[in-house]
Amino acid sequence: MRFQMRRRTRYSLLLMLALMVALVVVLVLRKAAPPEAARLLPESDAIVYANLKPLRVATHFDRTQVTRSPDYQHFVDATGIVPERDLDSVAFALHRMDDPSGPNGPVGYSEVFEGRFDGERLERYLATIATAKENYAGHDIFTIPVSDGKAMRPFRIAQLEYDAIAASNMPTPEQIHSILDRHRAAASPFAGSSLLSERYRDVPAFASAWAIGHIGLPFSDRGYVSILGLQLPMPEDTTFVASLRFLGALHLRIEQIAPTDADAAHATETLTTMLVVLKSVEHAQMQLHPSTTADASFLELMNSAKVEQHKDRAVLTASIPVDLVKGLATPTPEGRR
């Protein structure tokens, strides 16, 4: 009898230990997994994700007075959603368009937004401006015509649950259907698009914002990457992994993944030369014109930037001053340029 009791006790302890180990494994796996908003995105050429909570804490941009357009203000009044206050995270899938001169331009987008929303008010608002409604996988998809002044394109939006919204401006509903399918499947922590499965492991731990894939897509210019009018020495389909981490300061890291170590060495040399030129120009401008807080912060950013080669990667790192982020997050008052 006593032997049987000891055996039951041993089995109970082993069962509790196994459950504790399983729980720890699940927590570790979920911590290492991509954010759910990113896992819901459809197949794409690039993914951009941002957790807005650390930025909100660092800059308090949600407390800044914002001058809104009449349409934007109507949206806020009708839905009760104040994006700078209520959005917690956003994930974007970037799709290369077959016809760059079409209504979407060279890039289309699919998005997932997470935060605090009043679902009933949002649904009533969407019903008043939508031209079509489709029920798919138990969710209503509202289609809203959007114009950029040149062409009309459909913008589809659906509520996933009380704290998540999906949207897409692609010509067909395929992408938003994919988001709803992934949401309905209650995917595992490591589910997601093929791009996410392939590249998320390269994103540094604790990154508040990151981007993977052909990040040159929004900056394409005749087949090359062009930022602020400056053409970088790399084709638009170059694969990047970019990240921002807030660890007391905001750390930027951009990795270009090259075909070979030699290509990475060439890219590192070229980008270093360009960085030296940019630093020289910025120093010259600071000497010619009185500096402002924003100018000093930008100079601090430039001085911290460096490019290094790590095998087949050219890696740019820099520290972004919080004052510079606050300046970018603060709207320019009316009348100032």
C-alpha positions in Angstrom: 0.0 0.0 0.0 2.8 2.4 1.0 4.7 1.4 -2.2 1.6 2.2 -4.3 1.2 5.7 -2.7 4.9 6.5 -3.3 4.5 5.4 -6.9 1.4 7.6 -7.4 3.3 10.6 -5.8 6.2 10.0 -8.1 4.0 9.9 -11.2 2.2 13.1 -10.0 5.5 14.9 -9.6 6.7 13.7 -13.0 3.5 14.9 -14.6 3.7 18.3 -12.9 7.4 18.6 -14.0 6.4 17.6 -17.6 3.7 20.2 -17.6 6.0 22.9 -16.3 8.7 22.1 -18.9 6.0 22.1 -21.7 4.8 25.5 -20.5 8.3 26.9 -20.5 8.9 25.6 -24.0 5.7 27.2 -25.2 6.6 30.6 -23.6 10.1 30.5 -25.1 8.8 29.6 -28.6 6.2 32.3 -28.5 8.8 34.9 -27.4 11.0 33.9 -30.3 8.1 33.8 -32.8 7.2 36.7 -35.1 4.5 39.1 -33.9 1.0 37.9 -34.7 0.2 40.9 -36.9 3.2 39.9 -39.1 2.2 36.2 -39.1 -1.2 37.1 -40.5 0.2 38.9 -43.6 -0.1 37.3 -47.0 2.7 36.4 -49.4 4.7 39.5 -50.3 8.0 40.9 -51.5 8.7 42.8 -48.2 7.3 43.1 -44.7 7.5 46.2 -42.4 6.5 45.9 -38.7 6.4 48.4 -35.9 5.5 48.1 -32.2 4.4 51.7 -31.4 4.3 51.3 -27.7 8.0 52.0 -27.0 8.0 55.0 -29.4 4.9 56.4 -27.7 6.6 56.1 -24.3 9.8 57.7 -25.6 8.3 60.6 -27.5 4.7 61.0 -26.1 3.6 61.7 -29.7 0.1 60.7 -28.6 -0.1 63.9 -26.5 0.8 66.2 -29.4 -1.9 68.4 -30.9 -2.6 67.2 -34.4 -4.1 69.3 -37.2 -6.4 66.9 -39.2 -7.9 67.2 -42.6 -11.8 67.3 -42.6 -12.0 63.7 -43.8 -9.6 62.5 -41.2 -11.5 64.4 -38.5 -14.7 62.9 -39.6 -13.2 59.4 -39.4 -12.0 60.2 -35.8 -15.4 61.6 -34.8 -17.4 58.8 -36.3 -15.3 55.8 -35.1 -13.7 57.2 -31.9 -10.4 55.9 -33.1 -7.4 58.3 -32.6 -4.6 56.4 -34.3 -1.7 58.2 -32.5 -3.4 57.1 -29.2 -5.1 53.8 -30.0 -2.7 52.0 -32.4 -0.3 49.6 -30.7 1.3 47.8 -33.6 1.2 47.8 -37.4 2.4 45.3 -40.0 2.6 46.0 -43.7 3.1 43.5 -46.6 4.5 45.2 -49.7 3.6 43.7 -53.1 5.5 44.5 -56.3 2.9 45.4 -59.0 3.2 43.9 -62.5 2.2 47.3 -64.0 4.1 50.1 -62.2 2.0 52.7 -64.1 -1.3 51.2 -62.8 -3.5 52.7 -60.1 -1.4 51.2 -57.3 1.9 52.5 -58.7 4.9 50.2 -58.4 3.8 48.9 -54.9 0.6 47.6 -53.4 0.0 47.2 -49.6 -1.8 44.8 -47.2 -1.9 45.7 -43.6 -2.8 44.5 -40.1 -3.4 47.0 -37.3 -3.6 46.1 -33.6 -4.9 48.4 -30.9 -8.1 49.6 -29.2 -11.1 50.0 -31.5 -14.9 50.4 -31.0 -16.0 47.7 -33.5 -19.6 48.7 -33.7 -18.8 52.4 -34.4 -16.2 51.4 -37.0 -18.6 49.0 -38.7 -21.3 51.7 -38.9 -18.9 54.2 -40.4 -17.6 51.7 -43.0 -21.1 50.9 -44.0 -21.8 54.5 -44.8 -18.8 55.0 -47.1 -18.4 51.5 -48.7 -19.6 50.7 -52.2 -19.6 47.0 -51.7 -19.6 44.4 -48.9 -18.5 40.8 -48.9 -18.8 38.2 -46.2 -15.8 35.9 -46.1 -14.8 33.4 -43.4 -17.4 35.0 -41.1 -16.1 38.5 -41.5 -17.5 41.5 -43.4 -15.1 43.0 -45.9 -16.0 46.6 -46.9 -14.7 47.9 -50.2 -14.1 51.7 -50.3 -13.0 53.5 -53.5 -9.9 55.6 -53.0 -8.5 58.1 -55.4 -5.0 59.6 -55.4 -6.0 62.3 -57.9 -5.0 60.2 -60.9 -6.9 56.9 -60.6 -9.4 55.0 -58.5 -8.5 51.8 -56.7 -10.4 49.6 -54.2 -9.4 49.7 -50.5 -10.8 46.7 -48.6 -11.0 46.6 -44.8 -12.3 44.0 -42.3 -12.3 43.6 -38.6 -10.5 40.5 -37.5 -11.5 40.8 -33.8 -12.1 43.6 -31.3 -8.4 44.6 -31.3 -7.3 43.9 -34.9 -8.2 45.2 -38.3 -7.0 44.0 -41.8 -6.9 46.1 -45.0 -5.5 45.9 -48.5 -5.4 48.2 -51.5 -4.6 45.4 -54.0 -6.8 45.1 -57.2 -8.3 41.7 -56.1 -9.5 40.4 -52.7 -7.0 37.6 -52.7 -4.6 39.2 -50.2 -7.3 40.2 -47.6 -8.8 36.7 -48.0 -5.4 35.2 -47.1 -5.2 37.3 -44.0 -8.7 36.1 -42.9 -7.7 32.5 -43.7 -4.6 32.8 -41.5 -6.6 34.3 -38.7 -9.3 31.6 -38.9 -6.7 28.9 -38.8 -5.4 30.2 -35.5 -1.9 29.6 -36.8 1.0 28.4 -34.7 3.6 30.9 -33.4 5.9 30.0 -36.4 3.2 30.3 -39.1 3.3 33.0 -41.7 4.4 33.8 -45.2 7.5 32.2 -46.8 9.4 35.5 -46.5 8.7 35.7 -42.8 9.8 32.1 -42.3 13.0 32.7 -44.3 14.1 36.0 -42.9 12.6 36.7 -39.4 15.4 34.8 -37.8 17.7 37.6 -39.0 15.8 40.3 -37.0 17.7 41.2 -33.8 16.0 40.4 -30.5 14.0 43.2 -28.9 13.5 45.1 -32.1 10.6 47.5 -31.8 10.4 48.0 -35.6 11.9 45.9 -38.4 11.7 45.3 -42.1 12.7 42.4 -44.3 12.7 41.6 -48.0 13.2 43.9 -51.0 13.0 47.0 -48.9 13.9 49.1 -52.0 10.4 48.6 -53.3 9.0 51.9 -52.0 12.2 53.7 -53.1 12.6 52.2 -56.6 13.9 54.5 -59.2 14.6 53.0 -62.7 15.6 49.7 -61.1 17.7 51.1 -58.3 17.1 52.3 -54.7 16.8 56.0 -54.4 16.4 57.8 -51.0 15.9 61.5 -50.8 17.2 61.9 -54.3 20.3 59.9 -53.6 20.7 56.7 -55.7 22.3 53.9 -53.8 24.7 51.5 -55.6 22.4 48.5 -55.5 19.5 47.1 -57.5 16.0 47.4 -56.2 15.6 43.7 -55.6 18.5 43.6 -53.0 17.5 41.9 -49.9 17.6 43.9 -46.6 17.0 43.3 -42.9 16.5 46.6 -41.1 15.7 47.0 -37.4 15.2 49.6 -34.7 15.8 48.7 -31.0 15.1 51.0 -28.1 17.6 50.1 -25.4 18.0 53.4 -23.6 18.8 54.9 -27.0 17.4 54.1 -30.4 19.7 51.8 -32.4 19.4 51.4 -36.2 20.8 48.4 -38.0 20.4 47.8 -41.7 21.9 44.6 -43.3 22.3 44.2 -47.0 22.5 40.5 -47.9 24.8 40.2 -50.9 25.3 37.1 -53.2 28.9 36.7 -52.1 31.4 37.9 -49.6 33.2 39.9 -52.4 29.9 41.6 -53.3 29.4 42.5 -49.6 33.0 43.9 -49.5 32.3 46.1 -52.5 29.0 47.3 -51.1 30.7 48.1 -47.7 33.4 50.1 -49.4 31.0 52.1 -51.6 28.6 52.8 -48.8 31.4 53.9 -46.5 32.6 56.4 -49.1 29.1 57.8 -49.5 28.7 58.1 -45.7 32.0 60.0 -45.5 30.7 62.4 -48.2 27.4 62.9 -46.4 29.1 63.6 -43.1 31.4 66.2 -44.8 28.4 67.9 -46.3 26.5 68.0 -43.0 29.5 69.4 -41.1 29.9 72.1 -43.8 26.2 73.1 -43.5 26.5 73.3 -39.8 29.4 75.7 -40.1 27.6 77.9 -42.6 24.2 78.1 -40.8 23.3 78.4 -37.1 22.5 75.0 -35.7 19.1 74.0 -34.3 18.3 71.1 -32.0 17.1 69.1 -35.0 20.4 69.9 -36.9 22.5 68.9 -33.9 20.6 65.7 -33.5 21.0 64.8 -37.2 24.7 65.5 -37.0 24.9 63.2 -33.9 23.1 60.5 -36.0 25.5 60.9 -38.9 28.6 60.8 -36.6 27.5 57.6 -35.0 26.8 55.9 -38.4 29.3 53.3 -39.7 29.4 50.5 -42.2 31.0 47.1 -41.6 31.3 43.8 -43.5 30.1 40.6 -41.9 30.8 37.8 -44.4 28.2 38.2 -47.1 26.6 41.2 -45.5 27.2 44.9 -45.5 25.9 46.2 -42.2 25.1 49.9 -41.4 24.6 50.8 -37.7 23.8 54.1 -36.1 22.3 55.6 -32.9 19.3 57.8 -33.4 18.9 60.6 -30.8 15.5 60.6 -29.1 15.3 64.4 -29.7 15.4 63.7 -33.5 12.6 61.1 -33.2 10.5 63.6 -31.1 11.0 66.2 -33.8 9.9 63.9 -36.5 6.9 62.7 -34.5 5.8 66.3 -33.8 3.6 67.8 -36.5 4.8 71.1 -38.1 2.4 74.0 -37.0 0.3 75.5 -39.7 2.0 78.3 -41.5 5.5 76.9 -41.0 7.5 75.0 -43.7 
